[in-house]
Amino acid sequence: MKESPPTAHNPIAYKNEDFMATDYARPLRILAEYLEPMQRFAREGIRGTVVFFGSARLDPKGPLGRYYEDARTLARLLTTWSASLPEGPGRLVVCSGGGGGIMEAANRGAADAGGRNIGLNISLPEEQNTNPYVTPELSFEFRYFFMRKLWFAHMARAIAVFPGGFGTLDEMSEILTLAQTHKLDRRITVLLYGESYWREIINFDALIRYGMIGQADLDLFRFADDPQTALALLTESLASELQAPSPAFARSRTSQNTWLYQRSGD
C-alpha cells in the first residue's frame, strides 16, 4: 500500500516546529548547534581564532571604559598582524560572544582593521542583541551555553580575558581547566588583561596556599595592562605555535582508548 505524503497536519518530523521544540528533540538541537557552525566555518575558511572574553555590561563611557578602548585597539592590532601572515591555518580571526561591552569592542576593532570577525551569541530570557560589528555570515546564535563554549575552545589559538563577571569567570575557568588537565592536544595561549582587576577578583596566592592549584598552574596564563604589551605576548606565543602542524580543531585527549581517539578525531 502506497504511503500517503505528509500533510500540514502531519509534517515531516524535522520540519515539525512543534516537535523540534520538545524535550524529545533536544539531541537534534544540540547536534545542529555542532554541525551547522562546522559547515559554515568550513565554507568561510575559518581555521583559527583569537577569542575575547569580557563583560557585556562594561560601559565605554563608564569608569572602566578604558578597557573597551583597549580591547578595540588590541583586536585591531591582532587583525592587522594576522593579515600579514600567509594564507592558511596561520590566519586568525577575532571571535567574541557577539554582544555588547568588551565583546562589541573586540568585533569593532577587527572591523576597524578591515577584517572579518565572529560573534557567538546566546539566546537569553533577557535578549542579548548581536552588536553591529560582527561579520554577518559569521554571526551565530546558540541555545545552549555548553555548545557555545565548545566553539569558543574548538578553534581558539589564544584567549584574551578582559574584566567581566560570572559569565567571563565561567568561560575563563573552562579554558584554564582544559589547559591544566591537558585535555586539549594543543596549547591555547591565555592572557588576562588588567592585572590589578584579576588579582583582586581571584586570589591566586590563596588558591596555591590552600593546595587548590599548584605553583606551576600560574604559568597557564600571562598578564597585560596595555594593548602593545598584550600584542607582543600573544604574537610571540602564536608565532611559535602556528609554525607547527596542528589540526584546525582542538581535539580532546584521554589516557584510555587512544586508538579510538586517533581514529575519530573527537
C-alpha positions as CSV (number, residue, x, y, z in Angstrom):
1,M,0.0,0.0,0.0
2,K,1.4,3.4,-1.0
3,E,2.1,5.7,1.9
4,S,0.3,9.0,2.0
5,P,2.5,12.1,1.8
6,P,2.9,14.3,4.8
7,T,0.2,16.9,5.2
8,A,0.0,20.2,7.0
9,H,-1.3,18.2,10.0
10,N,1.3,15.5,9.6
11,P,4.6,17.3,8.6
12,I,7.9,15.6,8.1
13,A,9.4,15.3,11.6
14,Y,12.4,17.6,11.1
15,K,10.1,20.3,9.6
16,N,7.7,20.0,12.5
17,E,8.4,23.1,14.6
18,D,6.2,21.9,17.4
19,F,8.1,18.6,17.7
20,M,11.5,20.3,17.3
21,A,10.7,22.5,20.3
22,T,10.1,19.5,22.6
23,D,12.3,17.7,25.0
24,Y,12.3,14.7,22.7
25,A,14.1,16.7,20.0
26,R,16.8,18.1,22.4
27,P,19.5,15.8,21.0
28,L,18.7,17.1,17.5
29,R,19.0,20.7,18.6
30,I,22.3,20.0,20.3
31,L,23.7,18.2,17.2
32,A,22.5,21.1,15.0
33,E,24.5,23.5,17.1
34,Y,27.6,21.5,16.4
35,L,27.1,20.7,12.7
36,E,25.7,23.9,11.4
37,P,28.6,26.1,12.7
38,M,31.1,23.5,11.5
39,Q,29.6,23.7,8.0
40,R,29.7,27.5,8.0
41,F,33.2,27.8,9.4
42,A,34.4,25.3,6.7
43,R,32.6,27.3,4.0
44,E,34.1,30.6,5.2
45,G,37.6,29.1,5.5
46,I,37.9,29.8,9.3
47,R,40.6,27.6,10.9
48,G,41.8,29.5,13.9
49,T,40.6,32.3,16.3
50,V,41.7,34.7,18.9
51,V,38.8,34.8,21.4
52,F,38.0,37.9,23.5
53,F,36.1,37.3,26.8
54,G,34.8,40.2,28.9
55,S,31.7,41.9,30.4
56,A,28.7,42.8,28.2
57,R,27.9,45.4,30.9
58,L,31.1,47.4,30.6
59,D,30.1,50.9,29.5
60,P,32.7,52.5,27.2
61,K,31.9,55.9,28.9
62,G,32.0,54.5,32.4
63,P,34.8,54.2,35.0
64,L,36.2,51.1,33.3
65,G,35.7,52.5,29.8
66,R,39.5,52.3,29.0
67,Y,39.1,48.5,28.8
68,Y,36.6,48.9,26.0
69,E,39.1,51.1,24.0
70,D,42.0,48.7,24.9
71,A,40.0,45.7,23.7
72,R,39.1,47.5,20.5
73,T,42.8,48.5,19.9
74,L,44.1,45.0,20.6
75,A,41.6,43.4,18.2
76,R,42.6,45.9,15.5
77,L,46.3,45.2,16.0
78,L,45.8,41.4,16.1
79,T,43.7,41.6,12.9
80,T,46.4,43.6,11.1
81,W,49.1,41.2,12.3
82,S,47.1,38.2,11.2
83,A,46.6,39.8,7.7
84,S,50.3,39.9,7.3
85,L,50.6,36.1,7.7
86,P,50.4,33.6,4.8
87,E,47.0,32.3,3.8
88,G,46.1,29.1,5.5
89,P,45.8,27.9,9.1
90,G,48.1,30.8,10.2
91,R,45.4,33.3,9.5
92,L,43.5,34.0,12.7
93,V,40.1,35.7,13.1
94,V,38.9,37.7,16.2
95,C,36.0,36.0,17.9
96,S,33.7,37.2,20.7
97,G,30.4,36.4,22.3
98,G,28.8,38.8,19.9
99,G,27.1,41.0,22.5
100,G,27.9,44.4,23.9
101,G,30.7,45.8,26.1
102,I,34.0,44.1,25.6
103,M,32.5,41.8,23.0
104,E,31.4,44.7,20.9
105,A,34.9,46.3,21.3
106,A,36.6,43.2,20.0
107,N,34.4,42.9,16.9
108,R,34.6,46.6,16.3
109,G,38.4,46.6,16.5
110,A,38.6,43.8,14.0
111,A,36.2,45.7,11.7
112,D,38.4,48.8,12.1
113,A,41.2,46.8,10.5
114,G,39.0,45.6,7.7
115,G,39.0,42.1,9.0
116,R,36.2,39.5,9.3
117,N,35.2,38.6,12.8
118,I,33.0,36.1,14.6
119,G,30.2,36.6,17.1
120,L,28.9,33.5,19.0
121,N,25.8,34.9,20.6
122,I,23.5,33.2,23.1
123,S,19.7,33.2,23.4
124,L,18.8,34.6,26.9
125,P,15.5,35.3,28.6
126,E,16.6,38.9,28.6
127,E,17.6,39.4,25.0
128,Q,21.3,39.9,24.2
129,N,21.4,41.6,20.8
130,T,24.3,41.0,18.4
131,N,26.5,44.0,18.1
132,P,26.6,45.7,14.6
133,Y,30.3,45.0,14.0
134,V,30.1,41.2,13.7
135,T,30.6,39.9,10.1
136,P,27.0,38.9,9.1
137,E,28.0,35.4,7.6
138,L,30.0,34.7,10.8
139,S,27.2,35.7,13.2
140,F,25.8,32.7,15.3
141,E,23.2,32.3,18.0
142,F,23.2,29.4,20.4
143,R,20.5,28.0,22.6
144,Y,23.0,26.0,24.7
145,F,25.8,27.6,26.7
146,F,27.9,24.4,26.6
147,M,27.7,24.2,22.8
148,R,28.7,27.9,22.6
149,K,31.7,27.2,24.9
150,L,32.7,24.2,22.8
151,W,33.0,26.5,19.7
152,F,35.0,29.1,21.7
153,A,37.5,26.4,22.6
154,H,37.4,24.3,19.4
155,M,39.3,26.7,17.1
156,A,40.9,29.1,19.7
157,R,44.7,29.6,19.4
158,A,44.6,32.3,22.0
159,I,42.2,33.8,24.6
160,A,42.2,37.4,25.8
161,V,40.2,37.8,29.0
162,F,39.1,41.3,29.9
163,P,37.3,42.3,33.1
164,G,34.0,40.6,33.5
165,G,31.6,38.9,35.8
166,F,30.1,35.5,36.2
167,G,30.0,34.7,32.5
168,T,33.6,35.8,32.0
169,L,34.8,33.8,35.0
170,D,32.9,30.7,33.7
171,E,34.4,31.0,30.3
172,M,37.9,31.7,31.6
173,S,37.8,28.8,34.1
174,E,36.6,26.4,31.3
175,I,39.7,27.2,29.2
176,L,42.1,27.1,32.1
177,T,40.7,23.8,33.3
178,L,41.2,22.3,29.8
179,A,44.8,23.6,29.8
180,Q,45.5,22.4,33.4
181,T,44.2,18.9,32.7
182,H,46.0,18.6,29.3
183,K,42.6,17.8,27.8
184,L,43.3,19.5,24.6
185,D,46.0,18.3,22.1
186,R,47.3,21.8,21.5
187,R,48.3,24.8,23.6
188,I,45.9,27.8,23.9
189,T,47.6,31.0,25.0
190,V,45.6,32.7,27.8
191,L,46.1,36.4,28.5
192,L,44.4,38.1,31.5
193,Y,44.0,41.8,30.7
194,G,44.0,44.1,33.7
195,E,46.3,42.6,36.3
196,S,45.1,44.6,39.2
197,Y,41.5,43.7,38.4
198,W,42.2,40.0,38.1
199,R,44.4,39.8,41.2
200,E,41.7,41.5,43.3
201,I,38.9,39.3,41.9
202,I,40.8,36.0,42.1
203,N,43.2,35.4,45.0
204,F,45.7,33.2,43.1
205,D,48.1,33.1,46.1
206,A,45.3,31.7,48.3
207,L,44.5,29.0,45.8
208,I,48.1,27.9,46.0
209,R,48.3,28.2,49.8
210,Y,45.3,26.0,50.3
211,G,46.6,23.5,47.8
212,M,43.8,24.0,45.3
213,I,46.2,24.7,42.4
214,G,49.9,24.3,42.0
215,Q,52.5,27.0,41.6
216,A,53.1,25.8,38.0
217,D,49.4,26.4,37.2
218,L,50.2,30.1,37.2
219,D,52.2,29.5,34.0
220,L,49.0,28.7,32.2
221,F,48.3,32.5,31.7
222,R,50.0,35.8,31.4
223,F,49.0,39.4,32.5
224,A,49.0,42.5,30.4
225,D,47.9,46.1,31.0
226,D,48.2,47.8,27.7
227,P,47.4,46.7,24.1
228,Q,51.1,46.8,22.9
229,T,52.3,44.5,25.6
230,A,49.3,42.2,25.0
231,L,50.0,42.1,21.3
232,A,53.7,41.3,21.9
233,L,52.9,38.4,24.3
234,L,50.2,37.0,22.0
235,T,52.1,37.2,18.7
236,E,55.2,35.8,20.3
237,S,53.3,32.8,21.5
238,L,51.2,32.4,18.5
239,A,54.1,32.7,16.0
240,S,55.8,29.6,17.5
241,E,52.5,27.7,17.8
242,L,51.4,28.4,14.2
243,Q,54.7,27.1,12.8
244,A,54.0,23.6,13.9
245,P,51.4,21.4,12.1
246,S,48.1,21.4,14.1
247,P,44.6,20.3,13.5
248,A,42.0,23.0,12.7
249,F,40.0,21.9,15.7
250,A,41.5,21.3,19.1
251,R,40.9,17.7,19.9
252,S,40.2,16.2,23.3
253,R,42.8,13.8,24.8
254,T,42.3,10.8,27.0
255,S,44.6,8.2,28.5
256,Q,42.3,5.4,27.5
257,N,41.1,4.2,24.2
258,T,43.8,6.1,22.4
259,W,43.3,4.2,19.2
260,L,39.6,5.3,19.2
261,Y,40.6,9.0,19.8
262,Q,43.1,8.9,17.0
263,R,40.6,7.4,14.5
264,S,37.6,9.6,15.5
265,G,39.3,12.9,15.9
266,D,37.0,13.7,18.8
